[in-house]
Amino acid sequence: MADIKDPENTILMELKGGTVTIELLPDVAPKHVERMKELARAGEYDNVAFHRVIEGFMAQTGDVQHGDMEDGYNLSRAGTGGSDLPDVPAEFSKVPHARGSLGAARSQNPDSANSQFFINFKDNDFLNGQYTVYGQVTSGMEHVDAITRGEPAPEPDRMISVKVAADV
């Protein structure tokens, strides 16, 4: 496991292959970081599918409304929902969409991010300044690389559990 510098701002995501450690960026995107920690602490991300996984691009997950594979999962609706909480306004920055970065998924409206996010498989500079970056994978990227591809995948992978490291 990675050396954890700030447990309060570190996410431990359990995937089928092992643990992915994500360092959150509260100085860059405090509202997005708070939302992720709030949903993780409530257990909302547990068992949520990776509903959109594009080879050479990114893996998207976090639809807590339609993507929970243990409670109300709907393959055709996964990716269209969010949480019961209000949307989070954009927090654009100069932080690039580099390999392993965590970006806020949203609709065409920049202020529509809610619970969904994506992890970049490679540097995706064309997203810079258009989507909020609020985390970076510091270990376990090989587990992200192994996520089943598809839009949606017929048998998608899931986040088994998502925890704030300070709570473990």
PyRosetta script that sets phi, psi and omega in degrees:
from pyrosetta import init, pose_from_sequence

init()
pose = pose_from_sequence("MADIKDPENTILMELKGGTVTIELLPDVAPKHVERMKELARAGEYDNVAFHRVIEGFMAQTGDVQHGDMEDGYNLSRAGTGGSDLPDVPAEFSKVPHARGSLGAARSQNPDSANSQFFINFKDNDFLNGQYTVYGQVTSGMEHVDAITRGEPAPEPDRMISVKVAADV")
pose.set_psi(1, 151.5)
pose.set_omega(1, -178.3)
pose.set_phi(2, -68.2)
pose.set_psi(2, 156.8)
pose.set_omega(2, 173.3)
pose.set_phi(3, -71.3)
pose.set_psi(3, 118.2)
pose.set_omega(3, -176.3)
pose.set_phi(4, -95.4)
pose.set_psi(4, 114.4)
pose.set_omega(4, -177.9)
pose.set_phi(5, -83.5)
pose.set_psi(5, -37.0)
pose.set_omega(5, -174.7)
pose.set_phi(6, -136.0)
pose.set_psi(6, 87.2)
pose.set_omega(6, -175.6)
pose.set_phi(7, -57.3)
pose.set_psi(7, -30.6)
pose.set_omega(7, -180.0)
pose.set_phi(8, -68.0)
pose.set_psi(8, -24.2)
pose.set_omega(8, -178.6)
pose.set_phi(9, -120.4)
pose.set_psi(9, 37.8)
pose.set_omega(9, 176.2)
pose.set_phi(10, -129.8)
pose.set_psi(10, 133.6)
pose.set_omega(10, 178.6)
pose.set_phi(11, -106.2)
pose.set_psi(11, 135.9)
pose.set_omega(11, 173.4)
pose.set_phi(12, -111.1)
pose.set_psi(12, 108.9)
pose.set_omega(12, -178.2)
pose.set_phi(13, -105.7)
pose.set_psi(13, 120.2)
pose.set_omega(13, 179.9)
pose.set_phi(14, -92.9)
pose.set_psi(14, 120.1)
pose.set_omega(14, 175.3)
pose.set_phi(15, -112.9)
pose.set_psi(15, 174.0)
pose.set_omega(15, -176.7)
pose.set_phi(16, -58.7)
pose.set_psi(16, -30.9)
pose.set_omega(16, -177.2)
pose.set_phi(17, -90.1)
pose.set_psi(17, -14.1)
pose.set_omega(17, -178.4)
pose.set_phi(18, 147.8)
pose.set_psi(18, -167.8)
pose.set_omega(18, -173.7)
pose.set_phi(19, -89.4)
pose.set_psi(19, 135.6)
pose.set_omega(19, 173.0)
pose.set_phi(20, -109.0)
pose.set_psi(20, 124.0)
pose.set_omega(20, 179.0)
pose.set_phi(21, -100.5)
pose.set_psi(21, 127.0)
pose.set_omega(21, -177.9)
pose.set_phi(22, -122.0)
pose.set_psi(22, 121.5)
pose.set_omega(22, 175.1)
pose.set_phi(23, -87.3)
pose.set_psi(23, 118.2)
pose.set_omega(23, 178.5)
pose.set_phi(24, -79.7)
pose.set_psi(24, 158.8)
pose.set_omega(24, -175.1)
pose.set_phi(25, -119.1)
pose.set_psi(25, 73.9)
pose.set_omega(25, -176.4)
pose.set_phi(26, -64.9)
pose.set_psi(26, -25.3)
pose.set_omega(26, 178.5)
pose.set_phi(27, -75.5)
pose.set_psi(27, -20.1)
pose.set_omega(27, -177.7)
pose.set_phi(28, -95.1)
pose.set_psi(28, -44.6)
pose.set_omega(28, -174.5)
pose.set_phi(29, -142.7)
pose.set_psi(29, 70.9)
pose.set_omega(29, -174.4)
pose.set_phi(30, -59.8)
pose.set_psi(30, -36.7)
pose.set_omega(30, -178.6)
pose.set_phi(31, -69.6)
pose.set_psi(31, -40.0)
pose.set_omega(31, 178.2)
pose.set_phi(32, -67.6)
pose.set_psi(32, -40.5)
pose.set_omega(32, 178.2)
pose.set_phi(33, -62.0)
pose.set_psi(33, -45.9)
pose.set_omega(33, 179.7)
pose.set_phi(34, -61.8)
pose.set_psi(34, -40.9)
pose.set_omega(34, 179.5)
pose.set_phi(35, -63.1)
pose.set_psi(35, -45.1)
pose.set_omega(35, -179.3)
pose.set_phi(36, -62.1)
pose.set_psi(36, -43.7)
pose.set_omega(36, -179.8)
pose.set_phi(37, -65.3)
pose.set_psi(37, -39.3)
pose.set_omega(37, 179.7)
pose.set_phi(38, -62.5)
pose.set_psi(38, -46.0)
pose.set_omega(38, -179.9)
pose.set_phi(39, -69.9)
pose.set_psi(39, -37.6)
pose.set_omega(39, 177.5)
pose.set_phi(40, -63.4)
pose.set_psi(40, -45.9)
pose.set_omega(40, -179.0)
pose.set_phi(41, -64.3)
pose.set_psi(41, -28.3)
pose.set_omega(41, 178.3)
pose.set_phi(42, -84.2)
pose.set_psi(42, -3.1)
pose.set_omega(42, -179.3)
pose.set_phi(43, 76.7)
pose.set_psi(43, 11.3)
pose.set_omega(43, -175.1)
pose.set_phi(44, -66.4)
pose.set_psi(44, -29.6)
pose.set_omega(44, -178.0)
pose.set_phi(45, -84.4)
pose.set_psi(45, -13.0)
pose.set_omega(45, -178.6)
pose.set_phi(46, -62.2)
pose.set_psi(46, 131.4)
pose.set_omega(46, 177.6)
pose.set_phi(47, 70.0)
pose.set_psi(47, 16.1)
pose.set_omega(47, 179.2)
pose.set_phi(48, -85.0)
pose.set_psi(48, 133.7)
pose.set_omega(48, -176.0)
pose.set_phi(49, -71.3)
pose.set_psi(49, 151.5)
pose.set_omega(49, 164.7)
pose.set_phi(50, -86.2)
pose.set_psi(50, 96.7)
pose.set_omega(50, -170.5)
pose.set_phi(51, -86.2)
pose.set_psi(51, -15.0)
pose.set_omega(51, -178.2)
pose.set_phi(52, -143.5)
pose.set_psi(52, 105.7)
pose.set_omega(52, -176.1)
pose.set_phi(53, -130.4)
pose.set_psi(53, 110.3)
pose.set_omega(53, -173.8)
pose.set_phi(54, -111.4)
pose.set_psi(54, 119.9)
pose.set_omega(54, 179.6)
pose.set_phi(55, -52.0)
pose.set_psi(55, 132.3)
pose.set_omega(55, 177.5)
pose.set_phi(56, 74.7)
pose.set_psi(56, 7.5)
pose.set_omega(56, -177.6)
pose.set_phi(57, -129.5)
pose.set_psi(57, -82.0)
pose.set_omega(57, -175.1)
pose.set_phi(58, -162.6)
pose.set_psi(58, 168.5)
pose.set_omega(58, 174.6)
pose.set_phi(59, -119.3)
pose.set_psi(59, 121.7)
pose.set_omega(59, -177.3)
pose.set_phi(60, -109.5)
pose.set_psi(60, 141.0)
pose.set_omega(60, -178.8)
pose.set_phi(61, -153.5)
pose.set_psi(61, -171.4)
pose.set_omega(61, 171.8)
pose.set_phi(62, 99.5)
pose.set_psi(62, 5.7)
pose.set_omega(62, 176.6)
pose.set_phi(63, -77.4)
pose.set_psi(63, 91.2)
pose.set_omega(63, -175.8)
pose.set_phi(64, -74.8)
pose.set_psi(64, -14.8)
pose.set_omega(64, 179.4)
pose.set_phi(65, -81.4)
pose.set_psi(65, -47.6)
pose.set_omega(65, -175.3)
pose.set_phi(66, -116.1)
pose.set_psi(66, -5.4)
pose.set_omega(66, -172.2)
pose.set_phi(67, -102.4)
pose.set_psi(67, -0.9)
pose.set_omega(67, -179.5)
pose.set_phi(68, -73.1)
pose.set_psi(68, 109.4)
pose.set_omega(68, -174.2)
pose.set_phi(69, -72.1)
pose.set_psi(69, -4.5)
pose.set_omega(69, 176.9)
pose.set_phi(70, -108.7)
pose.set_psi(70, -10.3)
pose.set_omega(70, -173.4)
pose.set_phi(71, -151.7)
pose.set_psi(71, 98.2)
pose.set_omega(71, 174.8)
pose.set_phi(72, 76.9)
pose.set_psi(72, 22.6)
pose.set_omega(72, -178.8)
pose.set_phi(73, -61.7)
pose.set_psi(73, 134.9)
pose.set_omega(73, 178.4)
pose.set_phi(74, -137.7)
pose.set_psi(74, 102.4)
pose.set_omega(74, -176.0)
pose.set_phi(75, -55.0)
pose.set_psi(75, -40.4)
pose.set_omega(75, -177.0)
pose.set_phi(76, -74.6)
pose.set_psi(76, -22.1)
pose.set_omega(76, -179.2)
pose.set_phi(77, -102.6)
pose.set_psi(77, -13.7)
pose.set_omega(77, -178.8)
pose.set_phi(78, -56.4)
pose.set_psi(78, 129.5)
pose.set_omega(78, -177.9)
pose.set_phi(79, 101.6)
pose.set_psi(79, -6.2)
pose.set_omega(79, -179.4)
pose.set_phi(80, -104.0)
pose.set_psi(80, -6.5)
pose.set_omega(80, -174.4)
pose.set_phi(81, -113.4)
pose.set_psi(81, 179.9)
pose.set_omega(81, 178.2)
pose.set_phi(82, -147.0)
pose.set_psi(82, -150.9)
pose.set_omega(82, 178.3)
pose.set_phi(83, -100.6)
pose.set_psi(83, 179.2)
pose.set_omega(83, 176.0)
pose.set_phi(84, -78.8)
pose.set_psi(84, -5.4)
pose.set_omega(84, -178.0)
pose.set_phi(85, -84.2)
pose.set_psi(85, 157.7)
pose.set_omega(85, 179.2)
pose.set_phi(86, -66.8)
pose.set_psi(86, 156.9)
pose.set_omega(86, 178.0)
pose.set_phi(87, -61.7)
pose.set_psi(87, 158.5)
pose.set_omega(87, -178.3)
pose.set_phi(88, -106.0)
pose.set_psi(88, 130.5)
pose.set_omega(88, 178.6)
pose.set_phi(89, -67.5)
pose.set_psi(89, 150.7)
pose.set_omega(89, 179.2)
pose.set_phi(90, -56.7)
pose.set_psi(90, 142.5)
pose.set_omega(90, 175.1)
pose.set_phi(91, -130.2)
pose.set_psi(91, 65.0)
pose.set_omega(91, -178.5)
pose.set_phi(92, -66.5)
pose.set_psi(92, 148.9)
pose.set_omega(92, -177.9)
pose.set_phi(93, -149.2)
pose.set_psi(93, -175.8)
pose.set_omega(93, 176.9)
pose.set_phi(94, -88.1)
pose.set_psi(94, -2.9)
pose.set_omega(94, 179.4)
pose.set_phi(95, -67.1)
pose.set_psi(95, 124.8)
pose.set_omega(95, -176.1)
pose.set_phi(96, -77.7)
pose.set_psi(96, 157.4)
pose.set_omega(96, 172.9)
pose.set_phi(97, -82.1)
pose.set_psi(97, 74.3)
pose.set_omega(97, -178.3)
pose.set_phi(98, -86.5)
pose.set_psi(98, 167.8)
pose.set_omega(98, 175.4)
pose.set_phi(99, -52.6)
pose.set_psi(99, 129.9)
pose.set_omega(99, 178.1)
pose.set_phi(100, 85.1)
pose.set_psi(100, -1.8)
pose.set_omega(100, 178.6)
pose.set_phi(101, -77.5)
pose.set_psi(101, 153.0)
pose.set_omega(101, -179.7)
pose.set_phi(102, -103.7)
pose.set_psi(102, 122.1)
pose.set_omega(102, 179.9)
pose.set_phi(103, -117.6)
pose.set_psi(103, 149.2)
pose.set_omega(103, 178.1)
pose.set_phi(104, -81.5)
pose.set_psi(104, 122.3)
pose.set_omega(104, 174.6)
pose.set_phi(105, -78.7)
pose.set_psi(105, 147.1)
pose.set_omega(105, -177.7)
pose.set_phi(106, -158.0)
pose.set_psi(106, 173.0)
pose.set_omega(106, 173.5)
pose.set_phi(107, -85.0)
pose.set_psi(107, -163.5)
pose.set_omega(107, 177.5)
pose.set_phi(108, -62.9)
pose.set_psi(108, -25.9)
pose.set_omega(108, 179.2)
pose.set_phi(109, -76.6)
pose.set_psi(109, 118.7)
pose.set_omega(109, -177.9)
pose.set_phi(110, -58.9)
pose.set_psi(110, -23.1)
pose.set_omega(110, -177.3)
pose.set_phi(111, -99.9)
pose.set_psi(111, 27.5)
pose.set_omega(111, -175.5)
pose.set_phi(112, -108.0)
pose.set_psi(112, 8.5)
pose.set_omega(112, 177.5)
pose.set_phi(113, -63.4)
pose.set_psi(113, 145.2)
pose.set_omega(113, -179.9)
pose.set_phi(114, -138.5)
pose.set_psi(114, -84.0)
pose.set_omega(114, -178.1)
pose.set_phi(115, -118.2)
pose.set_psi(115, -20.2)
pose.set_omega(115, -174.3)
pose.set_phi(116, -80.2)
pose.set_psi(116, 147.7)
pose.set_omega(116, 178.8)
pose.set_phi(117, -150.3)
pose.set_psi(117, 168.6)
pose.set_omega(117, 178.1)
pose.set_phi(118, -136.8)
pose.set_psi(118, 155.4)
pose.set_omega(118, 175.7)
pose.set_phi(119, -116.8)
pose.set_psi(119, 125.0)
pose.set_omega(119, -178.0)
pose.set_phi(120, -75.7)
pose.set_psi(120, 129.8)
pose.set_omega(120, 175.3)
pose.set_phi(121, -76.1)
pose.set_psi(121, -25.2)
pose.set_omega(121, -178.4)
pose.set_phi(122, -147.0)
pose.set_psi(122, 176.2)
pose.set_omega(122, 174.5)
pose.set_phi(123, -65.6)
pose.set_psi(123, 122.3)
pose.set_omega(123, 179.8)
pose.set_phi(124, -120.8)
pose.set_psi(124, 68.9)
pose.set_omega(124, -174.8)
pose.set_phi(125, -59.4)
pose.set_psi(125, -24.9)
pose.set_omega(125, -179.5)
pose.set_phi(126, -65.0)
pose.set_psi(126, -14.6)
pose.set_omega(126, 177.4)
pose.set_phi(127, -88.9)
pose.set_psi(127, -12.6)
pose.set_omega(127, -175.8)
pose.set_phi(128, -56.1)
pose.set_psi(128, 133.4)
pose.set_omega(128, 177.9)
pose.set_phi(129, 76.0)
pose.set_psi(129, 1.2)
pose.set_omega(129, -179.6)
pose.set_phi(130, -115.1)
pose.set_psi(130, -21.3)
pose.set_omega(130, 179.1)
pose.set_phi(131, -134.7)
pose.set_psi(131, 142.0)
pose.set_omega(131, -179.0)
pose.set_phi(132, -71.3)
pose.set_psi(132, 129.1)
pose.set_omega(132, 171.7)
pose.set_phi(133, -98.2)
pose.set_psi(133, 128.6)
pose.set_omega(133, -179.2)
pose.set_phi(134, -138.4)
pose.set_psi(134, 14.3)
pose.set_omega(134, 176.7)
pose.set_phi(135, -167.8)
pose.set_psi(135, 167.9)
pose.set_omega(135, -179.9)
pose.set_phi(136, -145.9)
pose.set_psi(136, 128.6)
pose.set_omega(136, 174.7)
pose.set_phi(137, -66.9)
pose.set_psi(137, 127.3)
pose.set_omega(137, 178.7)
pose.set_phi(138, -107.9)
pose.set_psi(138, -17.9)
pose.set_omega(138, 171.8)
pose.set_phi(139, -159.4)
pose.set_psi(139, 153.7)
pose.set_omega(139, 178.6)
pose.set_phi(140, 89.7)
pose.set_psi(140, 13.9)
pose.set_omega(140, -179.7)
pose.set_phi(141, -61.1)
pose.set_psi(141, -25.6)
pose.set_omega(141, 177.5)
pose.set_phi(142, -62.8)
pose.set_psi(142, -28.4)
pose.set_omega(142, 177.9)
pose.set_phi(143, -74.2)
pose.set_psi(143, -35.5)
pose.set_omega(143, 175.0)
pose.set_phi(144, -65.7)
pose.set_psi(144, -44.4)
pose.set_omega(144, -179.9)
pose.set_phi(145, -59.4)
pose.set_psi(145, -24.2)
pose.set_omega(145, -176.6)
pose.set_phi(146, -90.3)
pose.set_psi(146, 0.1)
pose.set_omega(146, -179.4)
pose.set_phi(147, -63.6)
pose.set_psi(147, 137.0)
pose.set_omega(147, 180.0)
pose.set_phi(148, -60.3)
pose.set_psi(148, 130.6)
pose.set_omega(148, -179.0)
pose.set_phi(149, -80.8)
pose.set_psi(149, 152.6)
pose.set_omega(149, 174.4)
pose.set_phi(150, 150.8)
pose.set_psi(150, 158.4)
pose.set_omega(150, 177.4)
pose.set_phi(151, -132.4)
pose.set_psi(151, 72.1)
pose.set_omega(151, -4.8)
pose.set_phi(152, -88.5)
pose.set_psi(152, 161.9)
pose.set_omega(152, 172.6)
pose.set_phi(153, -70.5)
pose.set_psi(153, 139.7)
pose.set_omega(153, -179.9)
pose.set_phi(154, -59.4)
pose.set_psi(154, -35.0)
pose.set_omega(154, 175.4)
pose.set_phi(155, -129.7)
pose.set_psi(155, 80.3)
pose.set_omega(155, -172.9)
pose.set_phi(156, -70.1)
pose.set_psi(156, 154.0)
pose.set_omega(156, 170.3)
pose.set_phi(157, -76.3)
pose.set_psi(157, 166.8)
pose.set_omega(157, -177.9)
pose.set_phi(158, -138.0)
pose.set_psi(158, 162.1)
pose.set_omega(158, 167.7)
pose.set_phi(159, -82.6)
pose.set_psi(159, 112.5)
pose.set_omega(159, -179.0)
pose.set_phi(160, -65.6)
pose.set_psi(160, -47.1)
pose.set_omega(160, 174.3)
pose.set_phi(161, -152.5)
pose.set_psi(161, 152.7)
pose.set_omega(161, 177.5)
pose.set_phi(162, -134.7)
pose.set_psi(162, 119.4)
pose.set_omega(162, -176.1)
pose.set_phi(163, -130.3)
pose.set_psi(163, 152.0)
pose.set_omega(163, 169.0)
pose.set_phi(164, -82.3)
pose.set_psi(164, 128.9)
pose.set_omega(164, -174.8)
pose.set_phi(165, -56.5)
pose.set_psi(165, -32.1)
pose.set_omega(165, 179.4)
pose.set_phi(166, -63.5)
pose.set_psi(166, -21.3)
pose.set_omega(166, -177.0)
pose.set_phi(167, -93.6)
pose.set_psi(167, -7.1)
pose.set_omega(167, -174.7)
pose.set_phi(168, -88.5)
pose.dump_pdb("model.pdb")
